[in-house]
Amino acid sequence: MQPSTLADRPTLPPLARAPVPAAFGRVEALLLLVAVIWGGSYSAAKLATAQVPVLQFLVLRFGLTFVLLLPALRGLRAAQSWRAALAGATLLGINLLVIFVCETFGVSLTTASNAAFLISLCVAFTPLCEWWLLGVRPSRTVLAAAGLSLLGAGLLAFQHGRASAGLNGGDGLMVLAALLRGVMVCLTRRQGQRHGLPALTLTAVQMGVMAAGSALLMLATHGTAWPALPRSVPFWAAMAFLVLCCTLFAFFVQNHAATRTSPSRVALLMGSEPLWGALIAVLWMGERMTAEGWAGGLLIVASAWWVTRRSGP
């Protein structure tokens, strides 16, 4: 929340540099709004997964979103080859399922604030994925910012003196999810360039794949004896926020933006997500962050904003 063969790469000039980004506009403003919304998703997911198993939570979240988006599947007719477009969108959905399994298990095993900061390592990973998958070489500014992000993640991970133990399992899953996010946004751009699916249709296919995949994983691990759904208002309020804002709206915006600006810019403009996530976790969940943790998180955010400047290498 992917992989393809090297032969599938678009014909770009070798080691081409990305063009200087344009000024902020409607797309950029929407991406920043998604960053704020996703910042709150970690606390909401943590609240929900405390009451139901992680996989059942994913089935519910993406199944409800898919039902809402069923009418958007008519957009498959707009593609030049709907079978190829559907196959590409399905692969993106599988990739997204892996991301969300990592993220949701990760946030259930670590703090919401740590999860919010560590997922922003996609800021560092995305330019490298763009170089690998799209042939666009990152500038020196982007590479320096990536280094700052990694330094910030290190300060965050060891803020409670866990230097001997290193990252725990939840932190490691969040780092893996951040890497896969970088791959995801690059492949989404390539999918849009090849097939031209409407963003809402692409989102609908992804949600269907994720709901089906989560259900299969749930059946494989828990059988048919699924726990009864909670009846508490906080659980369903969190679920409504996650379905409507964090899933339906946010992924539509990301898919829409991926075909209109560079993958690195998509990742960088959403780099304020960890700051909002940490603030919400501290204020709502009562989590505590040390000075080292705040310093690490702010380094990650600062690196993201640094590379959004209209500067050269």
C-alpha positions in Angstrom: 0.0 0.0 0.0 5.0 -5.0 -8.9 8.0 -6.6 -10.4 8.4 -6.8 -14.2 11.1 -8.0 -16.5 13.9 -5.7 -17.7 12.7 -6.3 -21.3 9.5 -4.4 -20.4 11.3 -1.2 -19.6 10.2 1.8 -21.7 12.6 3.1 -24.3 14.2 6.0 -22.5 17.6 7.6 -23.1 20.2 5.7 -21.0 20.8 7.4 -17.6 18.5 10.3 -18.5 18.0 12.9 -15.9 14.6 13.9 -14.7 13.4 17.3 -15.9 13.2 20.2 -13.5 9.8 19.9 -11.7 7.1 22.4 -12.4 5.6 24.7 -9.7 3.0 23.5 -7.2 -0.5 23.0 -8.7 -3.7 21.1 -8.1 -2.1 17.7 -8.3 0.6 18.7 -5.8 -1.9 20.1 -3.4 -3.9 16.8 -3.6 -0.8 14.8 -2.8 -0.1 16.9 0.2 -3.7 16.3 1.4 -3.2 12.6 1.0 0.0 12.9 3.1 -2.1 14.4 6.0 -4.7 11.7 5.6 -2.3 8.9 5.5 -0.5 10.3 8.5 -3.7 9.5 10.5 -4.1 6.0 9.0 -1.5 4.4 11.2 -3.3 5.3 14.4 -6.7 4.2 12.9 -5.2 0.9 11.7 -3.6 0.3 15.1 -7.0 0.8 16.7 -8.8 -1.5 14.3 -6.2 -4.3 14.3 -6.4 -4.4 18.1 -9.9 -5.8 17.7 -9.7 -8.1 14.6 -6.9 -10.1 13.0 -4.8 -8.2 10.5 -5.9 -10.3 7.5 -9.5 -10.0 8.4 -9.1 -6.3 8.7 -7.6 -6.1 5.2 -10.4 -8.2 3.8 -12.9 -5.8 5.3 -11.1 -2.6 4.3 -10.4 -3.5 0.7 -13.6 -5.4 0.2 -15.8 -2.5 1.2 -13.7 -0.2 -1.0 -14.0 -2.5 -4.0 -17.8 -2.7 -3.6 -18.0 1.1 -3.7 -15.8 1.2 -6.8 -17.6 -1.5 -8.8 -19.1 1.0 -11.3 -15.6 2.3 -12.2 -14.7 -1.1 -13.8 -16.5 0.1 -16.9 -13.4 2.2 -17.5 -11.6 -0.9 -18.7 -13.4 -0.4 -22.1 -11.3 2.8 -22.5 -8.1 0.9 -22.8 -6.6 0.0 -26.1 -6.3 -3.7 -25.0 -8.5 -4.3 -21.9 -6.9 -7.7 -21.3 -3.4 -6.3 -21.1 -4.6 -3.3 -19.1 -6.4 -5.7 -16.6 -3.3 -7.9 -16.3 -1.1 -4.9 -15.6 -3.5 -3.5 -13.0 -3.8 -6.9 -11.4 0.0 -7.1 -10.9 -0.1 -3.6 -9.3 -2.8 -4.9 -7.0 -0.7 -7.9 -6.0 2.2 -5.6 -5.3 -0.1 -3.3 -3.3 -1.3 -6.3 -1.3 2.2 -7.2 -0.3 2.8 -3.6 0.8 -0.3 -3.5 3.0 0.4 -6.9 4.6 3.8 -5.6 5.5 2.4 -2.2 6.7 -0.5 -3.6 8.7 1.5 -6.3 10.4 4.3 -3.8 10.9 2.1 -1.2 12.6 0.6 -3.8 14.8 4.1 -4.7 16.0 5.7 -1.3 16.4 4.4 2.2 17.4 2.2 4.2 15.1 4.8 7.1 15.2 7.7 4.8 14.2 5.6 3.3 11.4 4.7 6.7 10.1 8.3 7.8 10.0 9.8 4.6 8.6 7.3 4.3 5.8 8.6 7.7 4.5 11.9 6.0 3.6 10.1 5.6 0.3 11.4 9.1 -0.3 14.9 7.6 -0.4 14.0 4.5 -2.3 11.8 5.9 -5.0 14.5 7.8 -7.0 16.6 4.6 -7.0 13.6 2.6 -8.2 12.9 5.3 -10.9 16.5 4.9 -12.1 16.2 1.1 -12.1 12.7 0.8 -13.7 12.4 4.0 -15.8 16.0 4.8 -16.6 15.9 8.2 -15.0 19.1 8.9 -13.0 18.6 10.7 -9.7 20.4 14.0 -9.2 23.1 14.6 -6.5 20.5 16.6 -4.5 18.1 13.6 -4.5 20.9 11.2 -3.4 22.0 13.6 -0.6 18.4 13.8 0.6 18.1 10.0 0.5 21.1 9.8 2.8 19.5 12.2 5.2 16.4 10.1 5.2 18.4 7.0 6.1 20.2 8.9 8.9 16.8 10.0 10.2 15.4 6.5 10.1 18.5 5.3 12.1 17.9 7.9 14.8 14.3 7.0 15.0 14.8 3.2 15.2 17.3 3.5 18.1 15.5 6.3 20.0 14.8 4.0 23.0 18.3 2.6 23.2 17.8 -0.6 21.2 21.2 -0.3 19.5 22.1 -3.9 20.4 18.9 -5.3 19.0 18.5 -3.1 16.0 15.2 -2.9 14.2 12.4 -5.0 15.6 10.2 -7.1 13.3 7.5 -4.4 12.9 10.2 -1.8 12.0 11.7 -4.1 9.5 8.3 -4.7 7.8 7.8 -1.0 7.6 11.1 -0.5 5.8 10.3 -3.3 3.3 6.9 -1.6 2.7 8.7 1.7 2.0 10.9 0.0 -0.6 7.9 -1.6 -2.3 6.0 1.7 -2.3 8.9 3.2 -4.4 8.6 0.3 -6.8 4.8 0.7 -6.9 4.7 4.4 -7.9 7.2 3.8 -10.7 5.2 0.8 -12.1 2.0 2.8 -11.8 3.5 5.5 -14.0 4.5 2.9 -16.6 1.1 1.3 -16.5 -0.6 4.6 -17.1 1.8 5.4 -20.0 1.1 2.1 -21.7 -2.6 1.5 -21.2 -4.2 4.9 -20.2 -6.7 3.4 -17.7 -8.7 5.9 -15.8 -7.3 6.4 -12.3 -10.5 5.3 -10.7 -10.7 2.1 -12.7 -7.1 1.2 -11.8 -7.9 1.8 -8.2 -11.0 -0.5 -8.5 -9.0 -3.3 -9.9 -6.3 -2.9 -7.3 -8.9 -3.0 -4.5 -10.5 -6.2 -5.9 -7.2 -8.0 -6.1 -6.3 -6.9 -2.6 -9.6 -8.0 -1.1 -9.4 -11.4 -2.9 -5.8 -11.9 -1.9 -6.4 -11.0 1.7 -9.4 -13.4 1.9 -7.2 -16.3 0.5 -4.5 -15.6 3.0 -7.1 -15.4 5.8 -8.6 -18.7 4.8 -5.1 -20.3 4.6 -4.2 -19.2 8.1 -7.5 -19.1 10.0 -9.7 -21.5 8.0 -13.4 -20.6 7.9 -13.7 -19.8 11.6 -13.3 -16.0 11.4 -13.9 -14.0 14.6 -17.1 -12.0 14.8 -16.9 -8.4 13.7 -16.8 -5.8 16.6 -19.8 -3.7 17.3 -17.9 -0.8 18.8 -18.4 2.7 17.4 -14.6 3.5 17.5 -13.8 0.4 15.3 -16.3 1.3 12.6 -15.4 5.0 12.7 -11.8 4.0 12.1 -12.9 1.7 9.3 -15.0 4.3 7.6 -12.0 6.7 7.7 -9.7 4.1 6.3 -12.0 3.0 3.5 -13.3 6.4 2.4 -10.3 8.7 3.0 -7.2 6.5 3.3 -8.1 4.0 0.6 -10.6 5.2 -2.0 -9.7 8.8 -2.1 -6.0 8.5 -1.4 -5.2 5.8 -4.0 -7.3 7.5 -6.6 -5.2 10.6 -6.1 -1.9 8.7 -6.2 -2.9 6.8 -9.4 -4.1 10.1 -10.9 -0.8 11.9 -10.0 1.5 9.1 -11.1 0.7 9.8 -14.7 1.1 13.5 -14.4 4.3 14.0 -12.5 7.5 12.0 -11.8 7.5 9.1 -9.3 10.1 10.8 -7.3 8.0 14.0 -7.0 5.0 11.9 -5.9 7.0 10.4 -3.1 8.7 13.7 -2.1 5.5 15.7 -2.0 4.0 13.2 0.4 7.1 13.3 2.6 5.3 15.2 5.3 3.2 12.1 6.0 5.4 10.9 8.9 5.2 14.2 10.7 1.4 14.2 10.7 1.5 10.5 11.7 3.7 11.1 14.7 1.7 14.1 15.8 -1.6 12.2 15.6 0.0 9.2 17.4 1.3 11.4 20.2 -1.9 13.3 20.6 -4.5 10.6 20.0 -2.7 7.3 21.0 -0.6 8.8 23.9 2.7 7.5 22.4 6.0 9.0 23.6 8.9 10.0 21.4 12.3 11.0 22.6 14.4 13.9 21.3 16.3 11.5 19.1 13.1 10.2 17.6 11.8 13.7 16.8 15.2 14.6 15.3 15.2 11.5 13.1 11.7 12.1 12.0 12.3 15.8 11.2 15.4 14.8 9.2 13.3 12.5 7.0 10.7 15.3 6.5 13.4 17.9 5.8 15.1 15.7 3.2 11.7 15.3 1.4 11.1 19.0 1.3 14.6 19.9 0.3 14.4 18.0 -3.0 11.1 19.6 -3.9 12.9 22.8 -4.6 13.3 23.8 -8.2 17.0 23.3 -8.3 19.4 21.5 -10.5 21.8 18.7 -9.5 
